[in-house]
Each structure stands twice: as C-alpha cells, then as structure tokens.
Amino acid sequence: MNWKPSRRQVLGSGLLAAFGAAAPGSLLSKAAFAQVRGGTLTVGLPYDVDTLNVYTTGFLGDVEAAVVEGLLAPNENAKYVPVLATEVPTVQNGGIELLDGGSKMRIKYKLRPNVKWHDGKPFTSADVKFTWEAVSDPKFIAESKDGTADVASIETPDELTAIVNYKSVSPTFASTLFTFGILPKHALEGKDLNKDPYNDKPLGTGPFVVTEFRHGQHVVVERNPNYWRKDEKGQALPYIERIIFKIIPDSNTLMTQLKSGEVAFAYRVPYSQAKQLETVGSLELLKGPLLSWQHLDFNFRGPKSLQDLTVRKAIAHAINRDTIVRALGGFPVSIKSVVVPIFDFHDPNTPSYDLDPAKANKLLDDAGYAKGADGVRVKDGERLSYRIVCLAGLVDDEITEQVLIAQLKAIGIEVKPDNKAGVAFREARYKGNYDLLYARWITSADPVYSVFFGTKGANNGQGYSNPRLDEVMRRMESTLDPEQRRQSAKEMQAILAADLPTIPLTTNVGVIAKTRKLKNFIPNPTNMTNFVDTSRWYLET
Amino acid sequence: MNLKYILMRVIGAVPLIIGTSIVLFGVIHLAPGGPTDVYADNPSVTKEALEQIRTAYGLDRPIWAQYALWFGSMLRGDWGYSIRTGRPVFQDVVERLGPTFELGGLSLAISLSLALPLGVIGAARQNSPRDHALTLLSFSGISIPVFWLALLLQLLFSIVLGWLPSAGYQSIGDGSFGDRLAHIAMPVTVLSLATIASWSRYVRAGMLDVLHQEYIRTAYAKGQTEWGVLVHHALRNALLPAVTIIALDFASVISGAVITETVFAWPGIGRLFIESMDGRDYPVLMGLMLMGSMALILANLMADLVYAAIDPRIRYD
C-alpha cells in the first residue's frame, strides 16, 4: 500500500525557522550570499511521473512548478502572492467586486506585461480565458477541474486584463484554476488535450524549460534564458542551469542515491529512514510542518456510548500524544486543533484536554460505566469495546493504533484493530464502517472544513451533525473578509473542542534532504510544491 | 516434425489467446477499485467529475461492451490510450521493451552459460565437496530475497567502493556502452543469480537420473572419455526436463522483473506493470498481459520443438 500524494493532497514542508525569515507577501527571501550561476541539481522523485500537465497528473506537480506558472501562487507561509498577475485581487484593492447584493463576485486580474511563453510568443489575457475554457471542456479528462464550475464567464477587455465573473462568492478562488497554471492558447487551441504532446513537454512561462522526458527514467529541465523575473540587482533569473528529476520509486534506493551523491535533493524521506542520512556530511535535513493532521474519529451512528460526551472526554484525557510522537521517532508534532498551526486562522488558545488518566477514570465512574470482571467497563448492558480502523500497511499509523489501544485499556476501554487496505479502507471511512477511526486528512492552502464536519459534508463518514457548527462553517466559507474568517474559524475550533466529534492528535512533518551547496531554498508546505520558487535557487561551487 | 505441425499449433493458439484475453479482462475489472480511485481521497473532486471521467473512459458501459470495444480495436492494431499518461499504449509499452530485453536477455545468456556446466559438474561429482558447495550456492541463490541482495550490492559497490551507479538505466547525457554496462551490472547479477540456481538444480537432477542408466555404462565400456559421455550421451537426455522450465523463464522475460526493476529504477515492463496496476490503467494492463500470455504460448511451442530436436524419438504427427 503505497501512499502517493496527488496534487490536491498537499504535501510539503518547511523549516519552522524559515517561516519567520521570509519577507512577508513575497515568494522570495533576501539572499545573503553572492549567487553563483550555472550548475546542475539532481532531484530524486519517489513516483513514476505520468504526465507533465498540471491538470491531469495524478501526483504533485513538482516538475511542472518549475516550468508552468499561474496567476498566483501560495508562498512558504501558505499565503497567496502574485506571479503572472501583478497583485493578488482583494476587496480592498478593488480587484474583487461584490455584485447582486453580495451574492456574486467579479475578480479583475491585472496581468504582468512582457511575459513570454518558452517559444517567444507573448502571454496575454486570451491565455487566461482559454485555460478556463479548455479545462472546463467535458471532453477533457482532468485530475482536477477545481474552480471551473464556479465561473460564469471571463471577459478580456485588453491584453493585460482578465475579468472573471463568478456565479457566487467563492473565497477559495485562489487555490484553484488560475493558480495551477495557465495554458498557452496559441499552442493548444483546437487540440485534443487528452493526447497532446503538451502532456510530455508542457509549454510554460516559468524559469525552466522541459528538454527531455523519458518515461520511467527522468525529466530534464534547462534554464529559460528569457525568463521575466530578475533579481534585486536586475540580473536575469534563474541561476541554476539545469535540474534533473530522476524517477526512483524505491525509497531504499533513493536513500542510497542520496548517500552516494547521485541525487542531491529529495523531499519525502520516510521517518524511519531519515536517521541514516544525518551522518552524511554533504547533506542537510530540513523538517517542517505539512498541511495534514492525524485524528481519532468517533462514529455517531455506532455504539451508543460514543454519543455520550463524557466517554469522548474521558478518551481525550487518556491519550498521551507525547508517547505517539516518541513512537514515531519524534517527527510528528502534537496538535489540539484541526486547523494546523501554519494557517493564520489557527487558534493557539483552542481549549484542550490535559493528559489525566485518573480524571478520565473518574469521569467514567461517575457516569456509571462500572468496570466488569475483565476490566472492561459496562453500562446498561453495553461493554465499552470498540472496533478501530486504520489504513493497513501504513506502518506509522499501525504503530500509533497500538499506542492508542494501550492507553484506552488503562481506563477500562477495550479497542480491537480492524485495519483495512485500499478500497475497503476508503469505503469504511466514507460510509462510517467503524467505531473509532485513526486516519489523516490533507488539505490545500485554502482548506474548506465543512467537507469533513458539515452535516452534508462529502467526507463526513461519522454521521456527525451539529447545526450550530454548520452555520459557523458556512459563514467562514462564504466571507471574503480575513478578519471575519478568522473569527468564524476560532468559533469552529472551539465548538469542535467542546463537542469532540474528533480528537486531533498530531500534524506530520515533511523531511527534506538536500545538498548543503543548494542555497536560497525555502520549503513550501503547499500543493504548489517545493519547486514553486526554483528561479532563486543557486548552487555554491 | 514438420511445417504443418507448427502451423496447426499456431492456429490452435488463437482460441486460447482469445479465451485468455476474456479471462484477463474479467479479472482486472473484478479487482476492487478503478482508474478513478486516485481521486478518491481528494475532498475536492466532485461525484459529477468522477462520473464524467468514467463516461470518458467508457467505464460506465456494461463489461461485455467494454470488452467488445477493446477487442475490436486490438484487431485493428489499435492498443488504445493509457489512462495514466494519455499516450498510446503501444508507445508506452515499446519504450519499455528495449531495457526489458537488454536486462532479461543478458540475464538469460549468463544463466544458460553458467547453469549448464554447474549442473553437469554437480552431477558428475555427486556428493564431492565441490557438489556440496554448488548445492549450498544454489539454495542461497534461490532463498535470498532479491531486494535484500540488491541493497547489499548497492551498499558495497556504490557507497563503500563507489565503483558503480546505484540505480538507473544510464547517466543523463551519456549512454555510451561503458556507461550502460556499469548501470546494468548489478541488476543483471541479482536477476541471474536465482535463475542460475534453479536451472542448475534441474540440470543436475536430470543428469543424475541419466547417469545411472545402462547405456551410460555401455558408453564408458566402449572407452569413451568422461567428457564425451557427459556431453554427448548424458546431457542431451538430461536436458529434457530442464527445457520446459527454461522455456517458461524465457517467456517471463517479456513480463519484466518487477522487484529488480523497482529497486534499481530500471525503466522496464515490470515497473510499467506495477504502476499500471496501482492506477488500474486497464488498457495498458490488457496490452501487457496479452503480450505475456502470447509469449507463454509461444514458449511452450518452442519447448516442444526443442524437445524434438534433442530427442529424435519424439515425433509430432
């Protein structure tokens, strides 16, 4: 069971320290070194690249991020910054207009002038409109058509203005269509995008150009000599001459290649294998948060006792997150909110339940859950014996499951594993075929939480329903005002903590191994991948 | 042994191949999940979008209609398009055939040239220290897990000694004969070891069977040298049981070597198969499996022909 991140399943990482170091609102950090031009960076990719079209690949668009650009991109703090647009549209700067008494919106993008496609043709607003039309086309088979359905029409009054008319108010507009990448109209109009050679050699505006893609082997990208971005001294970017992406599906082999120097950069080092790289002098390891969190869910259509808040609270008091973190090599980070700390609407003051098994036992005793002869509590003829499901074969999750079983046993609750793989696991998760579920969710840089906890949420397999929470999430997901959103998010986190439909346990970190020679690299935790800012990277000689 | 017989056998293989393709088609569609599974963990892919994708691939039609469609285009030489890459299946497969044949072919050649003499030596000097050493080696070769051996080789030759590249098909921008040889050395060693081990056991067992027979004693009595007896009289008969096994292994070359290719990042058919299986890429899977079963049927035919060539008593009329 190989867990593969797809583009929307955000994966990335960042050095916690690096988050403060970056200039706010910029994709770029100040360089403290004299940059060197040239050099080749070899990257090891842990999956077999299928296509290089950002809209159709089943994986993260690592290579694409260095080749194809969108109007905006999320930076290392998961904040949107302009790329092919000159600014991020907001209500304040007039880029977003609310219409029809606030039920619809219109977004005006001002486009960057003098940007050229890799073939020398100019990039214009016609490309923006074409991208929406091409991706919306029902004949086009795409991994994601996020955001296409929200758009009613696009106007292009001049070459550098694109006006997008939305059917409703969509605060998450930035995480969709116009961020992934703009498609070149002149090269793709009238072509069958499902089969076009574009999928092997995408034409972009980015710092690098694809020169060779051998399926199952490697992708080579070379410096784009006409890239629009310049550094502070006005010198042309990118600095690096060439990036080679080697396809190495076996993680042991990837570690070997890092040690032997055949690969100088890899971003998904398994926890269990990171240790062996610490002794390699030429490498440095970076650790940072991911936009994903691990959680223990209760099934509200399951055993009656789980609908009792007292039982859920007792379980929360019984779980020792530090033990879990230690069991996983010290890599994950404990959390108490479903909103991971990197988001600015994460509320550090979310109420939480201290580790206190004695209190947990007292809560259950007082509520009449008396221990039976076998040490398992019973009330009204129901034994507190639950079936827990996690993804079979995912070692880290199975280890955690064992920790949870031991900790709940200590308060008289019996838990039996019923792990499932692949499709069976998904069925169980989405249809609520479990008593307890231990799993992870991964979000984009612009998460929508109602899919998980909303009464009608597509991913709500728990059967959890809380009208007050629904209302709070609806407000949070339909406002364009960051302050209002933060306020609603705070409320949402408080309700989830008080009502405990789920217990957030840890957030994962990504482990990146890179050569010490690579400078100006800032990990990016979002689905735009670590390669979203390659033009600034350089290699010391 | 004549042309008519070969022709009959080939014609007889046609219904077999069609039957096989029906079974394969049924089996891979019975496997849980489908090509749209990649999107299933993704909160933002809507049910409508999934339906749209299914319709585009024809997955919403009844299975027999899907099969008829696929079979029809196969007859016209159209293998269809890969769901994963959007490229013609034929192109995806042909690209991987080269490296697969290089690795598999080289491994077969090495195995054949080593397994036969080792098997003969083992049988001729039964229970000698040399035979015991060979037996020990064979059992190790059969029992050592491929991925573990590969790791050890990588550790020794790439990290400690730094002599060989740890994985890959060639250096980027190189691809000279020497460079390719350096890349293929470890995978071919790993792949050949198990084959040599198993084939040499079959040859040894076959030889032992034959060596105790009376005509061998007669041959010695006539004053033949040991070498002459072993090669001219014994080996031909001893090879018969081994031929079947060797033929089947020849056929399996075309299916690639999944583990070896994965560990050494070798761009062959085996990895294409695994990636296609993960993605439930039906058109590619069908193309690969059909190629595999055809190779198997062909290998059986070859084995029959080789039998007849080795043993004149065997007649196919």
Interface residues (C-beta under 8 A of the other chain):
Chain A: N2 K4 S6 R8 Q9 D48 D50 T51 N53 T56 G58 P138 K139 I141 E143 S144 K145 D146 N194 K195 N199 D200 E212 R214 H215 G216 Q217 H218 V220 I244 K246 I247 I248 P249 D250 N252 T253 T256 Q257 K259 S260 E262 G422 V423 A424 R426 W441 I442 T443 S444 V448 V451 F452 A458 N459
Chain B: P32 G33 D37 V38 Y39 A40 D41 N42 P43 S44 V45 T46 K47 A49 Q52 I53 A56 Y57 Y81 R84 T85 G86 R87 D92 E95 R96 F147 L151 Q154 L155 S158 I159 G162 P165 S166 A167 G168 Y169 I172 T262 V263 F264 A265 P267 G268 R271 L272 E275 D278 G279
